[in-house]
Amino acid sequence: MKAQLLIMLLILCPITFAEAAQSVTVQTKPTYHYGEYLSITINVSKVTAKTAILTISDSHGGKGSAIAIQIKNPTTTITAPNPFNSELFSVGKYQIQVEYDGVKASTPFELKDIGNVVMPYGSDVIVPQWVEGKISDSMFYKFLVSRNLIKSQDSSKTFENITIPNWYKTNGKWWSTKNISDAEFINGLQFLVNQNIIKG
């Protein structure tokens, strides 16, 4: 009887003390639009000292650079620093892949264009420089016209003598701190152009 009990304990002990396998899931919204920020949630069953490796691929096989994500909690949410922009991302289907502690997980999302006004890539640098006077009104205006965000009254102009009211730089500060949207910032400038307040 003692021998049988000992055998049962030897059989059950490894099962009792065996570690549960690592599990990893990755989540995001199923659909994004230009102007929205990609948000990804990574869930892990065990936090180890390792980082997660995240990549995004498109339906044509194109793959972005791998990004290392520090995992300090069972749930980690990251948000892209810049919104989706047509200069960097095409409309279509994408796949997010995450590898953590040897376990892989993935989830799809789709990017659609619904006509949102989106500031061009690099605006997060250019707008503050314009606000601080490091870029002239003319250069800033040409930047927006060349990307078809502002419709000029006279397309034949070179825009060398454009003057934007100094008070509108407050809107530039608000945009830089995400207190107003891309559409609010651009529509305000377009209104000033339409009213001939901005002219060259």
N, C-alpha and C positions, 0 to 999 in steps of 0.2 A: 504494500500500500504506500509506504514512504517512497519507494522507488518510483512508483507511478506519479505521485505528487511532484517529485523532483523533476521528472521528465516533463510534466505539464508546465512547471514554472520555467524551465529552460526554453520551452517552445514559446510561451507567451511573453516572456521578458523582452526579447528583441522587438516584438510587435508593439508592446506598450511604450518602449522608450525610443522607437524609431521616430525620426523627425518627419514632419509633414513636408511634402514636396512644395517647392516654391510655385506660386501661381501669380500671373501677371495679366492685367487687363488694361486696355487703353480705350478712352472714350472721347468723343467730340460730337458736335452737332452734325446731323446728316447733310445740311446744306448751308453754304455761306454765300455772301454776295460781296462784290467789290465795295471796299470801304469798311468791311467788318474785320475784326481781329480774330485770328485763329486761337482757340482755347482748347487745350488738351489736358485730360485728367488721366494720370497713371496710377493704378492701384496694384499694390504688391501684398502678398500674404506675410512676407518676412522682410524686414529692413536689414540689409547687409551693408558693408562698407563700400559696395560697388556703385558705380554710376549707371544710369540707363542710357542706352544709345538710341537716339530717335532719328529716323529718316522719313522723308516724304517723297513719294514717287507719283508720277502722272500715268495716265492710261497709255501713253506712247512709250513707256519704258524709261523716261527721263527720271533721274534720281538726284535729289538735293544732297548737299554735304551732310555728313553725320554730325549730330549735335549731342554732346554729353550733358545729361541732366542729373544733377545731384539729387538723390533720393534720401530724405531724412525722416520721412513719415510714411505710413502705409498708403496714404493718399497724397499725391502731389499734382497740383494744377499749375500749368504754365500758360502764359498768354504771349503771343508774338508781339514784338515791340512796334511793328508797323502793320497797318491794315493791308488786306489783299488789294493789289493794284494791277491793272492790266499791263503795265510795263514789265512786270515780273512773273505774273501768273496768267495763263490762258484759261478760258472757260473750259470746264470738263471735270472728269472724275479723278480723284486722287486717293492714295492709300497712305496711311500713317503706320509706320512699323516701329515697334519698340522692342529692344532686347535688354533684359535685366537678369543678372545672375544666371545666365545660360538659358533663360526662358524667353520665347518670342511671342509677341501679341501684335495684332493689327486691327485697324478699323478704317472704313472708307468714308469719304465725304465728297460732295460735289460743289463746285464753284460756278455760280450763275451770274450773269450780267442783267440787272434789272434797271439800269440807267442811273445808278447812284452817282452823284458828283463826288469824285475822289481826287484829292490833291496828288500831284505827281510824286514819284519816288524821289527822295532827297529833300522834300519840302520841309521836313523836320529840322534841316540845317539851314536852308535858304530863307525861310520865313523869319526866324530869329535874327539872322544876319541883316535882313531888310529892316526889321524893327529897330535894330541897334545902329542903323545908318552905314553898315559896312557894304551894303549893296544898294545901288541907286534905285530910285523909283522906276526909271526906264528899263534897267536890267531885270528888275523883278516883274514888271509888266510884260516885257518880251518873253520871259520864262513862262508865264501863264498863257499868253496868246499862242506861243509856239506849241503848246500842248492842248490847244483847243478848249481851254477852260474859260477864257474870256473872249468874247466876240467883240472885236474892235469896230468902231463906226466907219473907219477908213482903213481898209486892209493894205492900201498902197503906202501907208506911212512907215517910216523907219523907227518911230517911237523914241527918238533920241531926246526929246524934250518933255517927256511925260512927267506930270506932277500928280502924285496921289496925296490927298489931304493928310497932313501929319497926324490928325486925330484918329485916322483909320488904323494907325499902327497899334492902337489899343486893341482893335479886333485881331490883329496879328498876334499880340500877346495872349489874348483869350484863346485863339486857335492853338497856339503852341502849348498851352496848358490844358488843352482838351475841354475848355469851357464852352466853346461853340464848335459846331460841326463843320466839316469841309464845305457842305452845301451853303451853310449860313455865311461863311467867310467869302466864298466865291460869289454867291448871289448878291451880297452887299457891294462887292467891287463892281459887278456887272451893272448894278443899279446906278452907281456913280458914273460909269461910262455912259449908260443910256441917258442920263440927265446932263451930260456934258460937263460934269464936275471934274472928271478925270479927262484931260485932253492934253495934246502935245502941241 
